[in-house]
Amino acid sequence: MNPWMKDIVYDEKGLVPAVVQDARTQEVLMLAYMNEESLEKTMQDGEAWFYSRSRQSLWKKGETSGNVLKLLRIDYDCDADTLLLQVNPAGPVCHTGARTCFYRCGWSRDPQPGDWPGGWFLPRLDRTVSQRKADSPDSSYTAQLFSAGLDRILKKVGEESGEVMIAAKNSDSQELVYEMADLWYHCLVLLHSKGLTLADVDAELARRRKGGD
């Protein structure tokens, strides 16, 4: 047993809640429960194991679906009675097929500048574009772009690139932000049209960072 595991405070049933978070996007994926044995197996296996309160047995996330959770880090809170698992998910986490179990919004408001850390929204937009490609709803502009094909998408990327340059030349900060948002959105559509995602660009930037670029 790792020394830190002796700090964990389990409830009367020998369980501790475990919040599961995507290490790359910081998105909360699910909430499950662990006992000492499942925590040990997670540490040994490198993939998340939990304890099912209904079946009263251990279970490995993704054992049948293949959508395992590769463990990257475990933190625990100030009272040592809640775990935070940072993982790399192999696929959708929710049994409904959704990426996260927290896919239903109860309340929200329009974000304002400074509300969210930089880079927060792009991963969400990336997932939305992916979903629109898969579902192809008639009312979706994104789905319509995919249906129109690569030439249409490339045309939009070219148009938006020109708009960004014009906004920059006009020295209009708000216009530049607006046009840049349009460009980034259409670039995401282009990536997904070629079977790529924001994660591929992110990985390339990380590679360059390691190389000192």
Phi, psi and omega per residue, in radians:
M1 nan 2.331 3.063
N2 -1.168 2.456 -3.077
P3 -0.947 -0.674 -3.095
W4 -1.137 -0.447 -3.098
M5 -1.172 -0.368 3.092
K6 -1.214 -0.302 3.128
D7 -1.356 -0.385 -3.000
I8 -1.141 2.299 3.137
V9 -1.764 1.974 3.125
Y10 -1.621 2.726 3.103
D11 -1.366 -3.026 -3.061
E12 -1.124 -0.305 3.112
K13 -1.713 0.101 3.123
G14 1.365 0.425 -3.076
L15 -2.053 2.729 3.061
V16 -2.414 2.332 3.119
P17 -1.192 2.507 -3.141
A18 -2.229 1.992 3.057
V19 -1.480 2.262 -3.096
V20 -1.887 2.226 -3.029
Q21 -2.237 2.412 3.040
D22 -1.205 2.088 -3.056
A23 -1.134 -0.514 -3.089
R24 -1.436 -0.828 -3.042
T25 -1.674 -0.218 -3.078
Q26 1.191 0.219 3.129
E27 -1.318 2.354 3.068
V28 -1.320 2.179 -3.018
L29 -1.738 -0.709 -3.068
M30 -2.912 2.925 3.011
L31 -2.196 2.244 3.112
A32 -2.436 -3.063 -3.127
Y33 -2.180 2.580 3.124
M34 -2.266 2.581 2.903
N35 -1.943 -3.088 -3.060
E36 -1.079 -0.668 -3.113
E37 -1.167 -0.766 -3.128
S38 -1.186 -0.570 3.089
L39 -1.161 -0.738 3.089
E40 -1.075 -0.794 -3.116
K41 -1.132 -0.634 3.096
T42 -1.089 -0.751 3.133
M43 -1.137 -0.687 -3.103
Q44 -1.305 -0.708 -3.028
D45 -1.435 -0.515 -3.073
G46 1.411 0.055 3.068
E47 -2.312 2.595 -2.915
A48 -1.256 2.276 2.989
W49 -2.031 2.543 3.132
F50 -2.326 3.096 3.072
Y51 -2.022 2.176 3.125
S52 -1.483 2.072 3.131
R53 -1.253 -0.512 -3.135
S54 -1.354 -0.725 -3.136
R55 -1.581 -0.245 -3.114
Q56 0.959 0.882 3.131
S57 -2.704 2.854 3.087
L58 -1.299 2.602 3.029
W59 -2.562 2.522 3.123
K60 -1.758 2.184 3.123
K61 -1.096 2.182 3.103
G62 1.494 0.152 -3.093
E63 -1.073 -0.629 3.128
T64 -1.724 -0.622 -3.083
S65 -1.460 -0.387 -3.049
G66 1.538 -0.097 -3.121
N67 -1.518 1.135 -3.099
V68 -1.291 2.879 3.101
L69 -1.990 1.837 3.138
K70 -1.330 2.119 -3.062
L71 -1.340 2.295 3.074
L72 -2.001 -0.541 -3.057
R73 -2.872 2.577 3.011
I74 -2.217 2.195 3.005
D75 -2.039 2.830 3.021
Y76 -2.419 2.674 -2.963
D77 -1.383 -3.133 -3.028
C78 -1.093 -0.512 3.119
D79 -1.609 -0.049 3.126
A80 1.066 0.436 -3.126
D81 -2.039 0.230 3.052
T82 -2.553 2.349 3.131
L83 -1.786 2.649 3.026
L84 -2.198 1.951 3.128
L85 -1.741 2.129 3.021
Q86 -1.719 2.186 -2.972
V87 -2.338 2.920 2.956
N88 -1.975 1.802 -3.082
P89 -1.307 2.442 3.139
A90 -1.472 -0.155 -3.120
G91 3.138 -2.905 3.123
P92 -0.964 2.491 -3.076
V93 -1.684 -0.648 -3.058
C94 -1.316 2.562 3.124
H95 -1.162 -0.268 3.098
T96 -1.377 -0.186 -3.065
G97 1.745 -0.106 3.103
A98 -1.281 2.672 -3.130
R99 -1.070 -0.671 -3.121
T100 -2.273 2.670 3.076
C101 -1.224 -0.354 -3.109
F102 -1.688 1.120 -3.091
Y103 -1.779 -0.040 3.137
R104 -1.873 2.198 -3.106
C105 -1.640 2.221 3.084
G106 -1.568 -0.566 -3.131
W107 -2.842 2.550 3.065
S108 -2.802 2.944 3.001
R109 -2.436 2.822 3.136
D110 -1.126 2.258 3.131
P111 -1.192 2.554 3.085
Q112 -1.956 2.770 3.100
P113 -0.936 2.283 3.142
G114 1.638 -0.212 3.140
D115 -1.206 -0.670 -3.027
W116 -2.103 2.616 3.090
P117 -1.163 2.669 3.136
G118 -0.983 2.422 3.111
G119 1.482 0.011 -3.088
W120 -1.205 -0.689 -2.968
F121 -1.456 -0.506 -3.090
L122 -0.994 -0.808 3.095
P123 -1.048 -0.616 3.111
R124 -1.181 -0.736 3.102
L125 -1.117 -0.687 3.110
D126 -1.023 -0.752 3.130
R127 -1.193 -0.637 3.117
T128 -1.133 -0.763 3.110
V129 -1.048 -0.752 3.115
S130 -1.062 -0.727 -3.135
Q131 -1.172 -0.699 3.119
R132 -1.115 -0.646 3.114
K133 -1.132 -0.680 -3.106
A134 -1.302 -0.714 -3.038
D135 -1.521 -0.553 -3.123
S136 0.885 0.928 3.088
P137 -1.178 2.455 -3.068
D138 -1.062 -0.551 -3.059
S139 -1.449 -0.070 -3.041
S140 -1.558 2.163 3.055
Y141 -1.097 -0.651 3.127
T142 -1.083 -0.802 3.115
A143 -1.094 -0.628 3.111
Q144 -1.133 -0.658 3.083
L145 -1.098 -0.778 3.114
F146 -1.073 -0.710 -3.133
S147 -1.154 -0.595 -3.112
A148 -1.221 -0.438 3.061
G149 1.760 3.069 -3.016
L150 -1.071 -0.739 -3.090
D151 -1.042 -0.724 3.122
R152 -1.136 -0.727 3.131
I153 -1.134 -0.769 3.125
L154 -1.100 -0.644 3.105
K155 -1.082 -0.739 3.139
K156 -1.164 -0.702 3.101
V157 -1.074 -0.738 3.109
G158 -1.114 -0.767 3.131
E159 -1.081 -0.796 -3.102
E160 -1.195 -0.566 3.075
S161 -1.093 -0.730 3.098
G162 -1.113 -0.708 3.123
E163 -1.104 -0.652 3.098
V164 -1.105 -0.762 -3.133
M165 -1.130 -0.702 3.120
I166 -1.123 -0.752 3.137
A167 -1.100 -0.689 3.129
A168 -1.153 -0.711 3.118
K169 -1.166 -0.538 3.138
N170 -1.364 -0.122 -3.119
S171 0.974 0.631 3.111
D172 -1.834 1.783 -3.033
S173 -1.057 -0.795 -3.103
Q174 -1.154 -0.685 3.106
E175 -1.130 -0.683 3.133
L176 -1.107 -0.768 3.111
V177 -1.067 -0.767 -3.121
Y178 -1.075 -0.831 -3.096
E179 -1.246 -0.599 3.097
M180 -1.134 -0.665 3.089
A181 -1.080 -0.733 3.079
D182 -1.057 -0.761 -3.111
L183 -1.130 -0.813 -3.115
W184 -1.092 -0.694 3.107
Y185 -1.052 -0.854 -3.108
H186 -1.186 -0.508 3.055
C187 -1.163 -0.651 3.076
L188 -1.125 -0.723 3.090
V189 -1.051 -0.743 3.118
L190 -1.068 -0.791 3.127
L191 -0.985 -0.869 -3.089
H192 -1.173 -0.525 3.100
S193 -1.144 -0.397 3.134
K194 -1.805 0.227 3.102
G195 1.361 0.343 3.132
L196 -1.988 2.958 3.115
T197 -2.433 3.087 3.081
L198 -1.021 -0.550 -3.137
A199 -1.069 -0.578 3.125
D200 -1.176 -0.698 3.087
V201 -1.201 -0.714 3.128
D202 -1.044 -0.745 3.137
A203 -1.131 -0.655 3.115
E204 -1.170 -0.709 3.096
L205 -1.127 -0.675 3.106
A206 -1.134 -0.683 3.106
R207 -1.082 -0.717 3.127
R208 -1.167 -0.640 3.132
R209 -1.093 -0.746 3.121
K210 -1.143 -0.537 3.140
G211 -1.417 -0.090 3.106
G212 1.538 0.193 3.140
D213 -1.194 nan nan
